[in-house]
Amino acid sequence: MNVEDFDFHLPEELIAQTPLEHRSESRLMVLDKENGSIEHYRFKNIVDFLEEGDCLVLNDTKVLPARLFGQKGDTGANIEVLLLKQEDGDQWETLVKPAKRVRVGTEIVFGDGKLKAVCVGLKDHGGRILEFHYEGIFYEVLDELGEMPLPPYIRERLDEQDRYQTVFARERGSAAAPTAGLHFTEELLEDLRAKGIHIAFITLHVGLGTFRPVSVDNIEEHDMHAEFYQVSEGTARLLNEVKERGGRIITVGTTSTRTLETIASKHGEFVEENGWTNIFIYPGYEFKGIDGLITNFHLPKSTLIMLVSALAGRENVLNAYETAVREKYRFFSFGDAMFIK
């Protein structure tokens, strides 16, 4: 299957640059994966499409304010650092710009010395292993000095940092938000619970690989990035019970989907587990864990639109995207949503 099979025309003005004032007022396209029919609603209407006994699965990862701006200790040259993954103790894998200025032994100073880093290793494509030095608690220092690492297609400055967090975010570790969850409010979650819909949480820390383009023509040759996931014993038990009673498991976002499909593919059921997944879901994949998906509108030729196409059918999805463009839906992280039923 060729990467060009997942291309579509997207006018740049449809890429949402800022979040809506009210999260649940975003638009909701409802796509029937069996017949391809399309309906249009507001996201708050999602309550009407879920039934008592269904289970909604949310990713509770929390985005780190992982973008830091500092200066080289010796020359004062400006350096931008993006935290990717904690390696060992105070050592982190990072992306550094300009990378050529940072060699092993280079010191970078942030916030008038509140935080310092020394380069202790080199990685490909501008990657550096930095060891940080500070007083107190690292995440508190990061909250003070760091900025939210918005995706590259968002050029507007985000005034309210918490708008790039879900209202249920609690497990620090992501380089990007699980954006399908941004539409939910506390009130909407309470409405869902009041209807008898179960709410379950998993954790998958989103890496920047989620924005990495597919660089091969044949998608089966794509090397999928790995991300850390965690599912508790309580969540696994609830999901198995929902399945046994005939309820549907509806994942919120591709991250929740990849987590549940990783576990269901390995064990044939849901179990308590944590680890790294590089599962790549594209058409031809047989879903083993989920029944429906709430997701945003994704980039052309991305692994995310391939996953959605595996669930709803490539022709149905591309038709839905053409409809979204025609109806001027908002795309990507701060954009509108789709429910595949």
C-alpha positions, 0 to 999 in steps of 0.5 A: 500500500502506497503512502500516496493512497492517504493524501488529500488536499487541505487548505492551510486556512483550515489548520486551527491555530488556536483553541475554541473558547469552549472545549465542547463547542467544537464540531463533531462529524459522526462517521458510520464505518459500515456504510460511510454515512456522515452526520454533523453535530457539536462535540457535546452531542457525543453523549447521544451516541454512547449507550449505558454500559459502553466504556470511554477510554481516555489517555491521562498523559500530561504534556511537559512544558518541555521547550527551554530557551537558554544560552551557551555558558561560554559564549552566550549564544542562544540555544533552544532545547526540547525535552524528548525522553528521560533517560536516566536520573537527570539525563534526558534525550533532547532536540537542540537548535542549533545542534552544531553549537552543542558538542559533548561538554557544552554547558547551557544555562537557563533562567539566570542559572536556575537550571543548567545542562551539560551535553554528555552524548550525541544522537542523530538529527540534532539529538543530544543527551543533556544532564541537568543540574538544579536545586529543588524539584526538577518538574517545578523548575521546568514549570517555571522556565519551560514552555508548552511544545506546540506542534510545528503547524501551530504558529500562534502563541498559546496564551493559556498553557492549560488549553494544550492539556486535557482536563484529566491530564495527570501523568507527566511525560508527553511531548505532545497532547492526546488532542482528541481528549481536548474536547472534553470538559468536567461537565461533559464527563459527568453527563457521560457518567450520569448516563451509565457510561464507564470512564477508564484511563490509560497512559501513553506518553506521546512522542514527537515521532507522532509528527514524523512524516512517512518517508517511504513509498510503501507504508509497510516499510515504515519504521514506527516510533516507540512510545511508553504506555501503562494500563492499570489492573483496575482499567484492565478488569473494567474493560474485560467486564464491559466486553463480557456484558456486550458493551462497546469500548470507545477509545478517545484518540489514536494513542488510546487505540494503539495502547489497547490494541497492543495489549489485546494483540499480545494477550487476547484480553486486557491485562495490567501492563506497562512497556513500549509499543511501536504498533503500526495500524494501517488498512488490513489490520484486524482490531482486537480491542476497540469498537469505536473511536473519537479522533481529530482530523489528521495530517495527509499521508500520516500514520494517524490517518492510516490508523483511522482508515484501518478502522473505517475503511480508506474510501470512507475516511477520504470521503469524510475528509473531503466533506470536512474540507468542504464544510470547513471543519477545523483540522489538527490539534486544536481542530474539530472531532470525528466519531467513528461508530 
